[in-house]
């Protein structure tokens, strides 16, 4: 028993716990202020002010919204399945948070002579882990919609599940082409290759575009927010939810948007690499370099989040048949063509051809 305890590196456990708490906290705060940013971007596009009452420039509005959700009455319908009704939003939130475990948030920092990696788990199947966890989010939507015992919620849940499953296929195919070039599923290695060379978006522009469109569909964002189409389904799959259970579903959407932006920045735009600067030349900065790298990643993420919001307030919602046609008849053939061309180029290069 004592030898087993001695084999556990206590500092390693503390280091990972601190990283988990920090990343989860940052994700929640960013998701909270994404709601503020969304309303401000919408106001700018629609030529109005947006939230400006709670605190200076309305900066305390997300706290007011959170307090409102906490203070609302907790209602569980009598005809619902109580256990599954509670499990649905918890699963949606859990799946949204777990994805951040394999993302490299910055370089290494030196902490009292110990080298700490700013990544919770640097596993060699990082991208497969992301896909596995993202697919769990479907259960949150399906369970919540079915357990509500409401026909509108069930129809919305079916829409959401079929949409997510349909768009996971072209998303996966677009990544296969990327993996042919990188030769690795490890997120840190993919970032390292981009730091030493060119960003993957230059090699895979079509793959990135397909991934971006699929990310909109996976996050249920306009123009793909069919599971929440209020003109057809009232309020969507979370119609019967109130208080923080509803808050969990809404928060999960914004966390998914944040994590999707981080994954796109990591896979296609160099992750935490500082663009136009050789990171090796800044090695004398020590721990400040890791902070700058984390800031670089966040700036890229903020640009993607702005694109998500810009598209929402610019493009109208698709019809459901248009949504499915785009996924199955356009994006899947495009991603297959992209994969075949990439495979041909990789094969020719391995045989000595130069491009």
Residue pairs with C-beta under 8 A, 6 or more apart in sequence:
11 114
15 111
15 114
15 116
16 120
19 118
19 119
19 120
20 101
20 120
23 100
23 105
23 120
24 97
24 100
27 97
27 100
27 255
27 258
27 259
28 251
28 255
30 258
31 251
31 254
31 255
31 258
32 62
32 63
32 66
32 251
32 254
33 62
34 254
34 257
34 258
34 305
35 61
35 62
35 65
35 250
35 254
36 51
36 58
36 59
36 61
36 62
37 305
37 306
37 309
38 309
38 312
39 50
39 51
39 61
40 50
40 51
40 58
41 306
41 309
41 310
41 313
42 50
42 309
42 312
42 313
43 49
43 50
43 51
44 50
45 310
45 313
45 314
46 313
50 58
51 58
51 61
52 58
53 61
54 60
54 61
54 63
54 64
55 61
55 63
66 247
69 243
69 244
69 246
69 247
70 243
70 244
70 247
72 242
72 243
73 242
73 243
74 242
74 243
74 244
74 245
75 240
75 242
75 243
76 82
76 85
76 86
77 85
77 148
77 149
77 150
77 240
79 149
80 147
80 148
80 149
80 240
81 146
81 147
81 149
84 143
84 144
84 146
84 147
85 144
85 147
85 148
85 240
85 245
86 245
87 143
87 147
88 140
88 141
88 143
88 144
88 145
88 147
88 245
88 249
89 140
89 144
89 238
89 241
89 245
89 246
89 248
89 249
89 252
90 140
90 248
91 136
91 137
91 139
91 140
91 143
92 137
92 140
92 141
92 144
92 248
92 249
92 252
93 140
93 248
93 251
93 252
93 255
94 136
94 140
95 133
95 134
95 136
95 137
95 139
95 140
95 252
96 137
96 251
96 252
96 255
96 256
96 259
97 255
98 133
98 136
99 130
99 133
99 134
99 259
99 263
100 120
100 259
100 262
101 120
101 121
101 129
102 119
102 120
102 121
102 122
102 123
102 126
102 129
102 130
102 187
103 119
103 187
103 259
103 262
103 263
103 266
104 117
104 118
104 119
104 122
104 187
104 188
104 191
104 266
104 271
104 272
105 118
105 119
105 272
105 294
105 297
106 118
106 272
106 290
106 291
106 293
106 294
106 297
107 118
107 272
107 279
107 289
107 290
107 293
108 115
108 116
108 117
108 118
108 290
109 115
109 116
109 118
109 287
109 290
110 116
110 286
110 287
118 290
118 294
119 187
119 188
121 129
122 186
122 187
122 188
123 129
123 186
124 184
124 185
124 186
125 185
125 186
126 185
126 186
126 187
126 188
127 175
127 179
127 185
127 187
127 267
128 185
130 263
131 168
131 172
134 168
134 218
135 164
135 168
137 164
137 252
137 256
138 160
138 161
138 164
138 165
140 249
140 252
141 157
141 160
141 161
141 164
141 227
141 237
142 157
142 158
142 160
142 161
144 153
144 157
144 237
144 238
144 241
144 249
145 153
145 154
145 155
145 156
145 157
145 158
145 160
145 237
146 153
146 154
146 157
148 154
148 237
148 239
148 240
148 241
149 240
150 239
150 240
152 233
152 234
152 235
152 236
152 239
153 236
153 237
153 238
153 239
153 240
155 233
156 227
156 228
156 229
156 233
156 236
156 237
156 239
157 227
157 237
159 226
159 227
159 233
159 320
160 220
160 226
160 227
160 237
162 324
163 217
163 220
163 224
163 226
163 227
163 323
163 327
164 217
164 218
166 217
166 324
166 327
166 328
167 213
167 214
167 217
167 218
167 224
167 327
167 331
168 214
168 218
169 327
169 332
170 210
170 214
170 327
170 331
170 332
170 334
170 335
171 210
171 211
171 214
171 215
171 218
173 210
173 332
173 335
173 336
173 338
173 339
174 204
174 206
174 207
174 208
174 210
174 211
174 214
174 335
174 338
174 339
175 207
175 211
175 267
176 339
177 204
177 207
177 335
177 338
177 339
177 342
177 343
178 200
178 204
178 207
178 267
178 268
179 185
180 339
180 342
180 343
180 346
181 200
181 203
181 204
181 342
181 346
182 189
182 190
182 193
182 200
184 190
184 193
187 266
187 271
190 200
190 266
190 267
190 271
191 266
191 270
191 271
191 272
191 273
194 200
194 269
194 270
194 271
194 273
195 270
195 273
195 279
199 268
199 269
199 270
199 273
200 208
200 267
200 268
200 269
201 208
201 268
201 269
204 268
204 338
204 342
206 334
206 338
207 268
207 335
207 338
207 342
208 264
208 268
210 331
210 334
210 335
210 338
211 264
211 267
211 268
212 264
212 307
213 326
213 331
214 331
215 260
215 263
215 264
216 222
216 223
216 224
216 308
216 311
217 224
217 323
217 327
218 256
218 260
219 253
219 256
219 257
219 260
219 308
220 226
220 227
220 228
220 253
221 253
221 257
221 308
221 311
221 312
222 311
222 312
222 313
222 315
222 316
222 317
223 311
223 315
223 316
223 317
223 318
224 317
224 318
224 323
225 317
226 317
226 318
226 320
226 323
227 233
227 236
227 237
228 235
228 236
228 237
229 236
229 317
230 236
233 239
237 249
238 245
238 246
238 249
238 250
241 249
257 305
257 308
258 301
258 305
260 304
261 300
261 301
261 304
261 305
261 308
262 297
262 301
264 304
265 271
265 297
265 300
265 301
265 304
266 297
269 300
271 297
272 293
272 294
272 296
272 297
273 279
273 293
273 296
274 282
274 292
274 293
274 296
275 296
279 289
279 293
282 289
282 292
283 289
285 292
318 326
345 355
348 355
349 355
